[in-house]
Amino acid sequence: MSNNNLQILNEMDGSETSMSISCSIDDLPTYLNSNSESFTVISQNIRSIYRNLDDLNVNLLLFKCSVDLIILTECRIDKNKPIPGLINYKAYSTINHLNQNDGVVAFIKDGFQANVNEIKLMGAFCLEVTTPSFVILGIYRSPSNIKADSFTDSLNSHLELLSSRRNIILIGDININLAPKATEQTYERNNRLNYLNTLSLHGLLPAYNITTRESSCIDHVILKLDKTKYSAISAVLDTTITDHHMVFLSISCDRPHNEKKLKKVVTDFDGAYHSLTQKNIF
């Protein structure tokens, strides 16, 4: 590992992008701030949206908070079938696919203001959801491409277009392991280092390296946030919809506790004197 790579990774280890936890959906509310306005996102590798959406819906009923955005990956979209719906959500999906496993679907809560576009990335599929405050990149990168160089290069090019945005969320099944293994292959290590170094150059850092499938962290939450305005909590949730755990993100709009509103008091002495003299007080 080069000195530059080591320095970047050390800086990332010391950077807190969010509070991260691993828990059940039932335990999640104990970690959330119910007194602040929050933007919430979940991501799930669904392994066919037609087969497993009902299981997802059952899990959604367990949430005690509103979920604004749902990103589903490996949706196995069939162009001859409509995307199944979720009550109170509007669905968007990728269109350009290479094989039967491909596809990203985004469900956006009714009434939530957002624009959605499909973004072309090499070896991956992406929906870009833009809100007044955030840009969210929902991504699925197929594991059939064992080397991720072309994907990372194309992601770098797109992030350059977003350089003026202060709040960016990258979320989805990237199939790049962020939890190093003693027995990992050289290409796995290179994929991770190149990917993380590229993201860090754009101010994006991983929210966690908790395992999300078996012993690997391949379902990511990567964040660039204005910390003067926002704080984040990310969670890997113990669900059994597929062999990937569900990922949860909550971003709260916080005001600094020491922020005080300054008041300016102005006394109109001349007006007060005139009012008193009219009442024959003097």
C-alpha positions in Angstrom: 0.0 0.0 0.0 1.4 3.4 -0.9 1.9 6.1 1.7 -0.8 8.2 0.1 -3.3 5.3 0.3 -2.4 4.6 3.9 -2.8 8.3 4.8 -6.3 8.5 3.2 -7.5 5.4 4.9 -6.1 6.6 8.3 -8.0 9.9 7.9 -11.1 8.0 7.0 -10.8 5.8 10.1 -10.7 9.0 12.2 -13.6 10.7 10.5 -17.1 10.3 11.9 -19.6 10.5 9.1 -22.4 9.0 11.1 -23.3 7.0 14.2 -23.5 3.4 12.9 -25.2 0.4 14.6 -26.4 -3.1 13.8 -29.7 -4.0 15.3 -33.3 -5.2 14.6 -36.0 -3.0 13.2 -37.8 -3.2 16.6 -34.7 -1.8 18.4 -34.1 0.9 15.9 -36.3 3.6 17.5 -34.1 3.7 20.6 -31.3 5.2 18.6 -33.3 7.8 16.7 -33.9 11.4 17.6 -37.7 11.8 17.6 -37.4 15.6 18.3 -35.8 16.6 15.0 -36.9 16.6 11.4 -35.3 13.7 9.6 -34.8 12.4 6.0 -34.9 8.6 6.0 -33.7 6.1 3.4 -33.6 2.3 3.3 -31.7 0.1 0.9 -32.3 -3.6 0.2 -30.9 -6.1 -2.2 -34.3 -7.6 -3.2 -33.2 -10.5 -5.4 -36.3 -10.0 -7.7 -38.8 -7.3 -7.0 -41.6 -9.5 -8.2 -40.8 -12.3 -5.8 -39.7 -10.5 -2.6 -41.6 -7.2 -2.5 -44.3 -8.6 -0.2 -41.6 -9.6 2.3 -40.2 -6.1 2.1 -43.7 -4.6 2.7 -44.1 -6.7 5.9 -40.8 -5.4 7.2 -41.8 -1.8 6.4 -44.9 -2.2 8.6 -42.5 -2.7 11.6 -40.9 0.8 11.2 -42.1 3.3 13.7 -40.8 6.2 11.6 -41.7 7.4 8.1 -39.4 6.2 5.3 -39.0 8.8 2.6 -37.0 6.9 0.1 -36.6 3.2 -0.6 -33.7 2.0 -2.9 -34.0 -1.6 -4.1 -31.1 -3.3 -6.0 -30.7 -6.5 -8.0 -34.4 -6.1 -8.9 -34.3 -8.5 -11.9 -36.6 -6.2 -13.8 -38.6 -7.7 -16.6 -39.3 -5.2 -19.4 -42.5 -7.1 -20.1 -43.8 -6.6 -16.5 -44.8 -3.4 -14.7 -43.0 -2.5 -11.6 -45.2 -3.7 -8.6 -46.3 -0.8 -6.4 -46.1 0.1 -2.7 -49.0 2.0 -1.1 -48.2 5.7 -0.6 -45.1 5.5 -2.8 -44.3 6.4 -6.4 -42.0 4.0 -8.2 -39.0 4.8 -10.6 -36.8 2.2 -12.2 -33.7 1.9 -14.4 -34.3 0.9 -18.0 -31.0 0.1 -19.6 -30.0 -3.5 -18.4 -27.5 -6.0 -19.5 -28.7 -9.2 -17.9 -31.7 -10.7 -15.9 -30.3 -9.7 -12.5 -30.0 -6.0 -13.2 -32.1 -3.1 -12.1 -32.5 -0.4 -9.5 -36.0 0.7 -8.3 -36.6 3.8 -6.1 -39.8 4.3 -4.2 -40.4 7.9 -3.2 -43.0 8.8 -0.5 -46.1 10.5 -1.9 -45.7 14.3 -1.5 -41.9 14.2 -1.1 -40.3 16.6 -3.6 -37.7 14.9 -5.7 -36.5 14.5 -9.3 -35.2 11.1 -10.6 -32.8 10.4 -13.4 -31.0 7.3 -14.6 -27.2 7.7 -14.6 -24.9 5.7 -16.8 -22.1 4.0 -14.9 -19.8 1.4 -16.2 -20.8 -2.1 -15.0 -23.5 -0.7 -12.7 -27.0 0.8 -12.6 -27.9 4.0 -10.9 -30.9 6.2 -10.1 -30.0 9.7 -9.1 -32.7 11.2 -6.8 -32.3 14.9 -6.3 -34.1 16.8 -3.5 -33.8 20.4 -2.5 -31.2 19.3 0.2 -29.6 16.1 -1.0 -28.4 14.1 -4.1 -28.9 10.4 -3.6 -27.2 7.9 -5.9 -28.9 4.5 -5.6 -26.5 2.0 -7.2 -26.3 -1.7 -8.0 -22.9 -3.0 -9.3 -23.0 -6.5 -10.6 -20.4 -9.0 -9.1 -19.9 -10.4 -12.6 -17.3 -7.6 -13.1 -14.7 -8.7 -10.6 -12.5 -5.7 -11.3 -14.1 -2.4 -10.5 -11.7 0.0 -12.1 -14.1 1.1 -14.9 -17.0 1.5 -12.5 -14.9 3.6 -10.1 -13.6 5.8 -13.0 -17.1 6.4 -14.3 -18.4 7.2 -10.8 -15.5 9.6 -10.4 -16.5 11.4 -13.6 -20.1 11.7 -12.4 -19.1 13.0 -8.9 -17.1 15.7 -10.6 -20.4 17.0 -12.0 -21.8 17.1 -8.5 -18.8 19.0 -7.0 -20.9 22.0 -6.1 -23.4 19.9 -4.0 -22.7 19.9 -0.3 -24.8 16.9 0.6 -24.4 13.6 -1.3 -25.6 10.1 -0.4 -24.3 7.0 -2.2 -26.3 3.9 -1.2 -26.8 0.4 -2.6 -25.2 -2.9 -3.3 -21.8 -2.1 -4.7 -20.2 -5.5 -4.4 -16.9 -4.0 -3.2 -16.1 -5.3 0.3 -15.3 -2.6 2.9 -14.5 -5.2 5.6 -11.0 -6.5 4.7 -10.5 -10.3 5.0 -7.2 -12.1 5.7 -7.8 -14.3 2.7 -9.0 -11.7 0.2 -7.8 -11.6 -3.4 -5.5 -8.9 -4.7 -8.2 -7.6 -7.0 -10.6 -7.3 -4.0 -8.1 -5.2 -2.1 -7.4 -3.0 -5.1 -11.1 -2.5 -5.8 -11.6 -1.3 -2.2 -8.6 1.0 -2.1 -9.3 2.6 -5.5 -13.0 3.0 -4.7 -12.4 4.5 -1.2 -9.6 6.8 -2.4 -11.7 8.1 -5.3 -14.7 8.8 -3.0 -12.5 10.6 -0.4 -11.3 12.9 -3.1 -14.9 14.1 -3.5 -15.4 14.4 0.3 -17.4 11.2 0.6 -16.7 8.7 3.4 -18.3 5.4 4.4 -20.8 5.5 7.2 -19.7 2.0 8.5 -17.9 -1.2 7.6 -20.4 -3.5 9.3 -20.9 -6.8 7.4 -24.1 -6.8 5.3 -23.9 -10.2 3.7 -22.0 -13.2 5.3 -18.6 -11.7 6.3 -18.6 -8.9 3.7 -19.6 -5.3 3.7 -20.9 -4.9 0.2 -24.1 -2.8 0.8 -22.8 0.7 1.4 -23.8 4.0 2.8 -21.3 6.7 1.7 -21.8 10.3 2.8 -20.8 13.8 2.2 -22.7 16.1 4.6 -22.7 19.6 5.8 -22.0 18.8 9.4 -23.0 22.3 10.5 -26.6 21.4 9.5 -27.0 17.7 9.5 -26.2 14.6 11.6 -26.6 11.0 10.5 -27.4 7.6 11.9 -26.9 4.5 9.8 -28.0 1.0 10.7 -27.5 -2.5 9.3 -30.8 -4.2 10.2 -31.2 -7.9 10.9 -33.7 -8.8 8.3 -34.3 -12.0 6.2 -35.8 -10.8 3.0 -32.7 -12.0 1.2 -29.2 -13.0 2.3 -28.4 -9.3 2.3 -29.3 -7.3 5.4 -31.4 -4.1 5.0 -29.5 -0.8 5.4 -31.1 2.2 7.0 -30.1 5.9 7.0 -31.6 8.8 9.0 -30.3 12.3 8.5 -31.5 14.9 11.0 -31.6 18.6 10.5 -29.9 19.9 13.7 -29.5 23.4 15.0 -26.4 24.0 17.2 -27.4 23.9 20.9 -25.4 27.0 21.7 -27.0 29.0 19.0 -28.9 31.9 20.6 -31.1 34.4 18.9 -29.9 38.0 19.5 -32.5 40.6 20.3 -32.1 44.3 19.9 -34.2 46.5 22.2 -34.8 50.1 21.1 -36.6 52.6 23.4 -38.2 55.6 21.8 -37.6 58.2 24.6 -39.1 61.1 22.7 -42.2 59.2 21.9 -42.6 58.0 25.5 -42.1 61.5 26.9 -44.7 62.9 24.5 -47.2 60.1 25.4 -46.8 60.8 29.2 -47.1 64.5 28.8 -50.4 64.0 26.9 -51.7 62.1 30.0 -50.6 65.0 32.3 -48.2 62.7 34.2 -45.6 65.5 34.2 
